[in-house]
Structures are given as structure tokens and as C-alpha cells.
Amino acid sequence: RLWEPRKYSGRQQFIPKNQHEETILLLLIAETLAVRDAVLSQSPEFRDARVHSLGNATAIYDLLTLATVRWNQVALLHDSLEKALKFAFGESHVWKQYATCLMALGRFKHAVYALKEHSNLEPGDSMSCLMAARICYEHLDQVKEGLAFAEEALRKELKAPVGRRSRAQLYVGIGLQQMAVSSNLVSERDRYNRLAFEALERAVQQDPNDHLVEYYLACQHAHNFNITEALVHITTALSLRAEHASSLLLFALLLTANRRP
């Protein structure tokens, strides 16, 4: 008779009911072993051991990310990544995972702090600044802070381009656009409007096939009551991506504002 593992049962014991639960359980066990074997010493003689243990832990966290996100267990991933920061504090990849996990949980303020840390660890990466800018614009109502992140991303792209210059320029334009909308002084509003036009037009020049740039340029013209110009740009945006819902809505509003059926 072949050997069979003993089966245990009890009120305080977790027994996987399907393959998904078993996968996550195995990854959590692997994570526990990785944390136990982590090398915390920063001495030069332990460098190779530290790099090896960190590589193993990072691979486990990558697999855990795939499993937990797929089955909507982001809170479980968050707890694991918090433990990872104790021994991988200077690892930019773990910080980026932690930031995106916080975003998925809706903890946007903490996500911005994590993205700041990732940006400090990766000075040439503009993505973390763009992500932070978007959070500030969409969720925190912090337009000035978002504009600062967008401008930092643009500076990084100008210094070491990685293909995100147009998107960074767009985020700068969005920030300036929001600053103009919230300004009470006419002179200040006019200045921000002028800067927003310049930023968005530069973004169009850098990537003429980006429907979002055309959409926000149409919004900028609409805010300044340039209906004809807004229609031109929103038509271009729809030609680039016909199913973009916001462009369709703005197109309908512009047609009614222009007294067209």
C-alpha cells in the first residue's frame, strides 16, 4: 500500500476547498519561509545572501500578486507586502507593488506616499510620478500637488526619455486646466488657460494619435467658449477612438451648444 498523507480536521484549521484556495495557501506558506530566511544584515559580507533571499521573496510576491488579484483578495496581498517592506525597504519593485495595491484598496493618500518612495528609489522612472499625479487629480482634489508630480515626470522624460513624454505633457496640461477652472482672479485664470493651451498643443505635436490629448484640448476650447475649435478637436478624438464615452458625451454637448440637431 502506498503512503498517504494524514488528514487533519478541526475548528481552527483551514482546509482548502478548491484549487484557488490551495494555490493561495501554498504561496502564503512560501512567503512565510521567505520572510523567515530573509537576510536583514546590511554588512558587505552578507550582500550575496541578501540579494539571493530578496530575489526569492520578490518572485513569491509576484506570484502572490497574480493569485490574489485574480481572486479579489487584494487585502491579503496588502498584508503580505507590508511585511515585505521590513526586509526589502530599498527595493523599488516591492514599493511599486505596494503602491498599486493601495490604489486597488482605495487608500489613495497612502498610495501617493508609496509612489514618492518609489520615485526616490528610481530617479529615472516617470511612471510613478504620473500615477501620483492622476491620483491627486481624480481622488484627492489636490491639483497643485498633482501638477507638481506631472511637471516632475516631464522633467524626467526630458532628461532620459522612455516614451512617456506626451503623456507627461498631457498631465501637465490637465493640471493647468484644473488650476484655471478653480482660479478666482481673471488674470490668474487667463494665465493658466494660456499655459494649458501651450501644454496640450505640445502634447498633440509629440503624439498626434493620442485621443486623450485631443479630448482634453477640446475641453480646453470648450471652457473658453471656442465651440468651433472644440468641435474640430473632439471630431479628431472620435476618429482616433470612436468608442471613448467621454468624447461622445462632449461631442453631443458641443453640438447642442452650437445649435445643431
Contacts in CASP RR format, 6 or more apart in sequence:
PFRMAT RR
TARGET T0000
AUTHOR 0000-0000-0000
METHOD contacts of the structure
MODEL  1
RLWEPRKYSGRQQFIPKNQHEETILLLLIAETLAVRDAVLSQSPEFRDAR
VHSLGNATAIYDLLTLATVRWNQVALLHDSLEKALKFAFGESHVWKQYAT
CLMALGRFKHAVYALKEHSNLEPGDSMSCLMAARICYEHLDQVKEGLAFA
EEALRKELKAPVGRRSRAQLYVGIGLQQMAVSSNLVSERDRYNRLAFEAL
ERAVQQDPNDHLVEYYLACQHAHNFNITEALVHITTALSLRAEHASSLLL
FALLLTANRRP
9 15 0 8 1.000
14 25 0 8 1.000
16 22 0 8 1.000
16 25 0 8 1.000
20 67 0 8 1.000
20 71 0 8 1.000
23 67 0 8 1.000
24 64 0 8 1.000
24 67 0 8 1.000
24 68 0 8 1.000
24 71 0 8 1.000
24 73 0 8 1.000
24 76 0 8 1.000
27 60 0 8 1.000
27 63 0 8 1.000
27 64 0 8 1.000
27 67 0 8 1.000
28 64 0 8 1.000
28 76 0 8 1.000
28 80 0 8 1.000
30 60 0 8 1.000
31 57 0 8 1.000
31 60 0 8 1.000
31 61 0 8 1.000
31 64 0 8 1.000
31 80 0 8 1.000
31 83 0 8 1.000
34 53 0 8 1.000
34 56 0 8 1.000
34 57 0 8 1.000
34 60 0 8 1.000
35 57 0 8 1.000
35 83 0 8 1.000
35 84 0 8 1.000
35 87 0 8 1.000
37 53 0 8 1.000
37 56 0 8 1.000
38 53 0 8 1.000
38 54 0 8 1.000
38 57 0 8 1.000
38 87 0 8 1.000
39 46 0 8 1.000
39 49 0 8 1.000
39 50 0 8 1.000
39 53 0 8 1.000
39 54 0 8 1.000
39 87 0 8 1.000
40 87 0 8 1.000
41 50 0 8 1.000
42 50 0 8 1.000
53 87 0 8 1.000
54 87 0 8 1.000
54 88 0 8 1.000
54 91 0 8 1.000
57 84 0 8 1.000
57 87 0 8 1.000
57 88 0 8 1.000
58 88 0 8 1.000
58 91 0 8 1.000
58 93 0 8 1.000
58 94 0 8 1.000
61 80 0 8 1.000
61 81 0 8 1.000
61 84 0 8 1.000
61 94 0 8 1.000
61 97 0 8 1.000
64 77 0 8 1.000
64 80 0 8 1.000
65 77 0 8 1.000
65 97 0 8 1.000
65 101 0 8 1.000
67 73 0 8 1.000
68 74 0 8 1.000
68 76 0 8 1.000
68 77 0 8 1.000
69 77 0 8 1.000
69 104 0 8 1.000
74 101 0 8 1.000
74 104 0 8 1.000
74 105 0 8 1.000
75 105 0 8 1.000
77 101 0 8 1.000
78 98 0 8 1.000
78 101 0 8 1.000
78 102 0 8 1.000
78 105 0 8 1.000
81 94 0 8 1.000
81 97 0 8 1.000
81 98 0 8 1.000
81 101 0 8 1.000
82 98 0 8 1.000
84 94 0 8 1.000
84 98 0 8 1.000
85 94 0 8 1.000
85 95 0 8 1.000
85 98 0 8 1.000
88 94 0 8 1.000
90 121 0 8 1.000
91 121 0 8 1.000
92 118 0 8 1.000
92 121 0 8 1.000
92 122 0 8 1.000
92 125 0 8 1.000
95 114 0 8 1.000
95 117 0 8 1.000
95 118 0 8 1.000
95 121 0 8 1.000
96 115 0 8 1.000
96 118 0 8 1.000
96 128 0 8 1.000
98 114 0 8 1.000
99 111 0 8 1.000
99 114 0 8 1.000
99 115 0 8 1.000
99 118 0 8 1.000
99 128 0 8 1.000
99 131 0 8 1.000
100 111 0 8 1.000
100 131 0 8 1.000
102 108 0 8 1.000
102 110 0 8 1.000
102 111 0 8 1.000
102 114 0 8 1.000
103 111 0 8 1.000
103 131 0 8 1.000
103 135 0 8 1.000
106 139 0 8 1.000
108 135 0 8 1.000
108 139 0 8 1.000
108 140 0 8 1.000
109 140 0 8 1.000
111 132 0 8 1.000
111 135 0 8 1.000
112 132 0 8 1.000
112 135 0 8 1.000
112 136 0 8 1.000
112 140 0 8 1.000
112 145 0 8 1.000
115 128 0 8 1.000
115 129 0 8 1.000
115 131 0 8 1.000
115 132 0 8 1.000
115 135 0 8 1.000
116 128 0 8 1.000
116 132 0 8 1.000
118 125 0 8 1.000
118 128 0 8 1.000
119 125 0 8 1.000
119 128 0 8 1.000
119 129 0 8 1.000
119 132 0 8 1.000
119 152 0 8 1.000
122 128 0 8 1.000
123 156 0 8 1.000
124 156 0 8 1.000
124 159 0 8 1.000
124 160 0 8 1.000
124 162 0 8 1.000
125 156 0 8 1.000
125 162 0 8 1.000
126 152 0 8 1.000
126 153 0 8 1.000
126 154 0 8 1.000
126 156 0 8 1.000
126 157 0 8 1.000
126 162 0 8 1.000
126 164 0 8 1.000
126 168 0 8 1.000
127 153 0 8 1.000
127 164 0 8 1.000
129 149 0 8 1.000
129 150 0 8 1.000
129 152 0 8 1.000
129 153 0 8 1.000
129 156 0 8 1.000
129 168 0 8 1.000
130 149 0 8 1.000
130 150 0 8 1.000
130 153 0 8 1.000
130 164 0 8 1.000
130 167 0 8 1.000
130 168 0 8 1.000
130 171 0 8 1.000
132 146 0 8 1.000
132 149 0 8 1.000
133 146 0 8 1.000
133 147 0 8 1.000
133 149 0 8 1.000
133 150 0 8 1.000
133 153 0 8 1.000
133 171 0 8 1.000
133 175 0 8 1.000
134 171 0 8 1.000
136 142 0 8 1.000
136 143 0 8 1.000
136 145 0 8 1.000
136 146 0 8 1.000
136 149 0 8 1.000
137 143 0 8 1.000
137 146 0 8 1.000
137 171 0 8 1.000
137 174 0 8 1.000
137 175 0 8 1.000
137 178 0 8 1.000
143 175 0 8 1.000
143 178 0 8 1.000
143 179 0 8 1.000
143 182 0 8 1.000
144 179 0 8 1.000
146 171 0 8 1.000
146 175 0 8 1.000
147 172 0 8 1.000
147 175 0 8 1.000
147 176 0 8 1.000
147 178 0 8 1.000
147 179 0 8 1.000
149 171 0 8 1.000
150 168 0 8 1.000
150 171 0 8 1.000
150 172 0 8 1.000
150 173 0 8 1.000
150 174 0 8 1.000
150 175 0 8 1.000
151 172 0 8 1.000
153 164 0 8 1.000
153 168 0 8 1.000
153 171 0 8 1.000
154 165 0 8 1.000
154 168 0 8 1.000
154 169 0 8 1.000
154 171 0 8 1.000
154 172 0 8 1.000
156 168 0 8 1.000
157 163 0 8 1.000
157 164 0 8 1.000
157 165 0 8 1.000
157 168 0 8 1.000
158 165 0 8 1.000
165 206 0 8 1.000
166 203 0 8 1.000
166 206 0 8 1.000
166 207 0 8 1.000
166 210 0 8 1.000
166 213 0 8 1.000
167 203 0 8 1.000
167 207 0 8 1.000
167 210 0 8 1.000
169 199 0 8 1.000
169 200 0 8 1.000
169 202 0 8 1.000
169 203 0 8 1.000
169 206 0 8 1.000
170 199 0 8 1.000
170 200 0 8 1.000
170 203 0 8 1.000
170 210 0 8 1.000
170 212 0 8 1.000
170 213 0 8 1.000
170 216 0 8 1.000
172 199 0 8 1.000
173 195 0 8 1.000
173 196 0 8 1.000
173 199 0 8 1.000
173 200 0 8 1.000
173 203 0 8 1.000
173 216 0 8 1.000
174 216 0 8 1.000
175 196 0 8 1.000
176 192 0 8 1.000
176 193 0 8 1.000
176 195 0 8 1.000
176 196 0 8 1.000
176 199 0 8 1.000
177 192 0 8 1.000
177 193 0 8 1.000
177 196 0 8 1.000
177 200 0 8 1.000
177 216 0 8 1.000
177 219 0 8 1.000
177 220 0 8 1.000
177 223 0 8 1.000
179 192 0 8 1.000
179 196 0 8 1.000
180 189 0 8 1.000
180 192 0 8 1.000
180 193 0 8 1.000
180 196 0 8 1.000
180 223 0 8 1.000
181 223 0 8 1.000
183 189 0 8 1.000
183 192 0 8 1.000
193 220 0 8 1.000
193 223 0 8 1.000
193 224 0 8 1.000
196 220 0 8 1.000
197 217 0 8 1.000
197 220 0 8 1.000
200 213 0 8 1.000
200 216 0 8 1.000
200 217 0 8 1.000
200 220 0 8 1.000
201 217 0 8 1.000
203 210 0 8 1.000
203 213 0 8 1.000
203 217 0 8 1.000
204 210 0 8 1.000
204 213 0 8 1.000
204 214 0 8 1.000
204 217 0 8 1.000
207 213 0 8 1.000
209 240 0 8 1.000
210 240 0 8 1.000
211 237 0 8 1.000
211 238 0 8 1.000
211 240 0 8 1.000
211 241 0 8 1.000
211 244 0 8 1.000
211 247 0 8 1.000
212 237 0 8 1.000
214 233 0 8 1.000
214 234 0 8 1.000
214 236 0 8 1.000
214 237 0 8 1.000
214 240 0 8 1.000
215 233 0 8 1.000
215 234 0 8 1.000
215 237 0 8 1.000
215 244 0 8 1.000
215 246 0 8 1.000
215 247 0 8 1.000
215 250 0 8 1.000
217 233 0 8 1.000
218 230 0 8 1.000
218 231 0 8 1.000
218 232 0 8 1.000
218 233 0 8 1.000
218 234 0 8 1.000
218 237 0 8 1.000
218 247 0 8 1.000
218 250 0 8 1.000
218 254 0 8 1.000
219 230 0 8 1.000
219 250 0 8 1.000
221 227 0 8 1.000
221 229 0 8 1.000
221 230 0 8 1.000
221 233 0 8 1.000
222 230 0 8 1.000
222 250 0 8 1.000
222 253 0 8 1.000
222 254 0 8 1.000
222 257 0 8 1.000
227 254 0 8 1.000
227 257 0 8 1.000
227 258 0 8 1.000
228 258 0 8 1.000
230 250 0 8 1.000
230 254 0 8 1.000
231 251 0 8 1.000
231 254 0 8 1.000
231 255 0 8 1.000
231 258 0 8 1.000
234 247 0 8 1.000
234 250 0 8 1.000
234 251 0 8 1.000
234 254 0 8 1.000
235 251 0 8 1.000
237 244 0 8 1.000
237 247 0 8 1.000
238 244 0 8 1.000
238 247 0 8 1.000
238 248 0 8 1.000
238 251 0 8 1.000
241 247 0 8 1.000
255 261 0 8 1.000
END
